[in-house]
Amino acid sequence: MTIDLRSDTVTQPTEQMREAILHADVGDDVYGEDPTINELQEQAAAQLGKEAGLFVTSGTQGNLLAVLSQTERGDEVILGEDSHLFYSETGSLAAIAGVQTRALESVNGQMPIERIAKSIRTATDLHQPKTGLVCLENTHARSGGSILPLSYMEKVADLAGGMNIPVHLDGSRLFNASVRLGVDVQDITQYAGTVLICLSKGLSAPMGSILVGDQPTIDRARRWRKALGGGTRQAGIVGAAGQVALASMVERLAIDHTNAEVLADGLHRLPELRIVNDEVHSNIVIVSLEQLPIDSTIFIQRLKEQGILVSRMNERQVRLVTHREISRADVERVVQVIKGMVQEV
């Protein structure tokens, strides 16, 4: 059996989700008449402490809608240079939203507060774009699922709020952060005006994300969603699985975190490898192959031949992500297979 550690998006829907899909009460969501989607949006908004929610097909679409609904063309958006918004969303902020990105260096997803402050620009100088939005990501994917400290988020919110600049939180794996910190998710979301959560990552739903915020912002986002072709009809078919995800799949994320720690500890014991994210905060482990004579492409192929799938970060790094379909026994097998492989090369 294949052990798939490429991402937590590869999970199959649970039996409870499949049952919910089978019996979903549906309608035309473009008309606002899908009762399941309406309930899901209300459920997510209440859970995250916001006024309204909007079901979207993906996290990338939701992040783009957050930008479109809170900025004007020609604005500047401050974000991390290794954020998903900047690194992995096909340049949509420039191509579609018409905004300029101010990408700042960050450590574990944290842009220095003083750098953010110095980067903020206002409309007083007609030569410059004005800062329209500050974006954060929690957990932070490219730094190995790092969690932003609440104190850091509070400082960013205070700084941006003092300049009347909204804050958007890409919280695709936000519940991983709340579970690991042992706090209510609203303790995190209070520091952002809009928040994006993904239902199809660790929560195991087959597809979909939710953007939440105040009602006027979500109304604008709904209009932009339609313009982008994101208006769906009987979307409650998948929304029903999202309801199950929010209601019953959050607390079990702690199991994924434990398995990731076991995986990282086992690989850390191999002198040929280095764990890039020394402190594993959630369910992502990034491994450096710099001490091996093979690159990540060959490493991935050799693992695949033994029924283990991982993903490529760059030429010398790979990523392993734990999720609901990865057991403790799977993790231990992966460690043993990798141990034997690196000793051979």
N, C-alpha and C positions, 0 to 999 in steps of 0.2 A: 504494500500500500504506500502511495506517495505521501510524504510529509511536506506540506506546502507552507513555507515560511516567507513567501514573497511579500505578503501583505495581509492585513486583517480584513481586506475586502473580499477574500476568496471564500468566505464562509457560506455555507448553504443555509437557507431559511430553516428555522426550527419547525417541529411538527405543529406546535401551537400557532406559529405564523402561517403555516400552510392551511390550517383549519380556519384561521381568521380570514385569509384570502378567499377561501371557498365560500364563506358565508358573508362577505363584505356587502354592506348596504352602500350602493353607489348612485351617482348622478353626474351631471355635466359640471365639472369643476370650473370651466371657463365662465359659466353662468353663476358660479358660486353655490352650486346645488348638489355637490357631492357631500353627503352627511359625514362620511368617514373622514374625508380630508378636512372638513371644517372642524370636526372633533379633534383630529390630530394636531391641527394648527393651534387650537385653543389649549390642548394638553401641553404642547411644547412651550407655548408662551407662558402659561402658568408655572410650569416646572422651572423655567429659566428666569422668571420674575420680570417679564416684559408684557407690554400691552397687547401685542398682536404677533401672529406668525404667518409664514408663507411657505408652503411646500414647494420645493424645487427639485429638479431632476438630479442634480449633483452638487457637490461642494464648490466646484469651480463656478458653476452658474450662480450659486448663492453669493459667493464672494464678489462676483462681478456685479450682481444686482445691488449689493450693499454699497459699492462704489458709485454706480450709476445713480442711485437714489439719494446720495448725500453730497455729490460734488457737481461742479459745472465743468464743461469742456475747457481745457487749458489750465485747470487746477493742478496742484502738485500733491501727491500722496506720499507720506513718509511711511516706510516699511523696512524690514530687514532684508539685507541682500541675499540671505539664504531662506527667506520665507517662501511658503508655497505660492502665495499670491504673486511674488516676483519671479520665482525660479521655475515654476511648473504649471503655469496657466496660460501658456501659448501667447504671451504678450497681449492678452485681451484688454488689459487696462489701457494700453495705448491704441490698439487697433479698433476697439469698440467704444470704450468709455471716453477716449480722447483726453486722458489725463497723463501728466508727466510723473514718473516715479522718482522719488528721492530715496535710493536704497542705501541704508546705513549698515556698517559692519556691526555684527552682533555676536554675543557669546551666549550659547545655550538659549537663543531666541531673545536675549535681552539687549536692545540697543541702549547705549549709555544715555542716561537722562540728559546730561549736558549736551550731548550731540543732537538729541531731539530738539532741545530748546534752541540751539544755534541754527538748526535747519528750518525752523518755522519761519515762513515768510507771509507778509500781509499784503493787502491790496494798495497800501499807501505808496509804494514804488511802482509806477506803471511799467517799468522795465521787467518786473519779476512776476512769475506766477504766484498766486496765493496758495497757501497750504489749505487743502480742503478736507483732509482726513488723515488720521494716524491709524495704522493697522498693526495689530499684535496677533500672535499665533500661540495657542496653548491647548494641548501639548505641541511642542515644536518638533516637527518631523525630522528635518535634516540634521538636527543635533541629537538624534536618538530618542525622541519622545520626551525631551526635557520639559519640566513644568516651570512656568513663570511664578515666582513668589508673589503672594498677594500684596506684599509691601511694594514690590516693583510696579505692579499693575495700578496700585493706588497713586503712586507718584506720576505715572504717565497720565492717568485720568485727571489728576489735579492740574498738571501742566497744560494739557490740551483743553480742559474745561475752562481754565482761566483765560484762554485765548479764543473761546467759543468755537473750538475745533472738535468735531465729533471723533469718537474712537470706535473702530470696528474690530471685533475679535473673531478671527478664524479659529473656531473651536471644533474643528472636525473631530478631534478626539478629546473633547472637553471633559467628558465624564471620566475618562482615564485620570485626568488631573484631579477632579473632585474626590474620586474614590481613593487615590493615593494620598491626597492631603487629609482625607478624613473630614471634609467640610461639605456643607450643602453647596450645590452648584451655583446657587444665587450669591454665595459669598465671593464667587469669581465674576459672575456676569454683571454684578453691580458696577463694575469699573469700565463697562463698554455700553455704548448706546445701541449698537446692533451686534448680534451674535449669530454665528453660523455653526450648526451642529450637523454631523453626518450620521445617518441612520445605518449606513451600509458598511461601516468599518467594524469596530469591535462589537457593535450592538447587533450585528448579524442580519439586519434586514436586507432584502434583495436589492433595493435601490432607494435613492432619495435622500434629501437633506432638508433642513428647516432653517429659514432665516427669521429671526425675531427682532423686534424693536418697537418703537412707538407707532401708533396707528398711521399718522401721516407718512412716515418713512416706508412702512410696509405697503401702504396704498400706492406710493410711487414705484416701489419695487414690483408690485403686481402688474402695473402697466408696462414696465420694462420687461418683465418676464414674458408677457404676451408679444412684445416687439421682437424678442429673441427667439420666438417660436417655442417657448416653454409652456404655453397653455395646454393643459391636458384635459381629457374628457373624463371618463370613468376611472379617475386616478385612485379611487378608494381601494381598488384591487391591490395596489402596492401599499397604499396608506395604512391598510389594516395591519400589515406586518410591522410598519413603523410604530403603530400604537403598542403592539406587543413589545417591541424593542425598548421603548421608553419605559414601559411599565415593569418589565421583568428581566432585562438584560444588563442593567447597569451594575448592580452589586457584584456580579460574577466576574467583572473585569479584574478584580483583585487576584483571581486565579492566574490570569494572563501575566500579571505583573510578577507574581511569584515564579512562574515558569521562565520568564525572561531573566530574572535574577539567577536562577539555577543554570540557565544556558550560558549567561555571561560568565558566571563563576567557573563553569567547566571549561570554557574556551580560554579564559584568562590563565588557567593553569598550564596551557600549552605555550612554551617559550617562543614558538614560531609565529604566534599571533599576538595582536594587541587589540584590546577593546577600546574603541575610540571614545565612547561615552562611558567614562570610568564609573560614574554613578548612574545605574540604570533606574530611571524614574518611573517608567511605565512598561510598555510592551515592545519596545524596539531596541535591538542590539546592533550596533555598527562595528564591524570587524575590519581591522587593517591587515593587509597581506604584505606589508612592506618588507618583511623578513623572509618572504618566500620567493623562489625563483620563477613563479608563475603569476600571471596577472588575474584579475577578477573574472575575465571571460572564461579562461581555462578552468579556474577554480569552480565556477558555477557549473560548467559542463561536466566536470568530474563528479560533482555532487549529484547532478541530475541523473547520471548513469547509475547512481546508487539509490535513486528514488527520493532525493531530497532537493527541494526547490528553494532557492534564495534569490534575492535581487541585487542588481549592480548599482552601486553608488557612483563609483568612478573606476579608473583603471586599477587602483590598489585597494579599494574598499568594497565590502558587500554588506547588505542589510538583511537581518533576520527579524521577523515580526511574529510574536505569539498571538494566539486568538483562541476562540472557543473550540476549534477542532484540533488543537494541539494539546496533547496530554503530557504529563510528567515523563511517562515512558518514551514518548516521541522525542522530547528534549534530550533525555539521556542517550538515546540512540544517535541523535545528531552529533552530540559531543564525541561519542565513540567513533563514528564514521569519520568525522573531521580529524580526530586524533590520528587514526590510522592513515588517512590521506596525506596529512602534512608530514608525517614521518617518512612516507615513501618518496616524497619529492625532495 
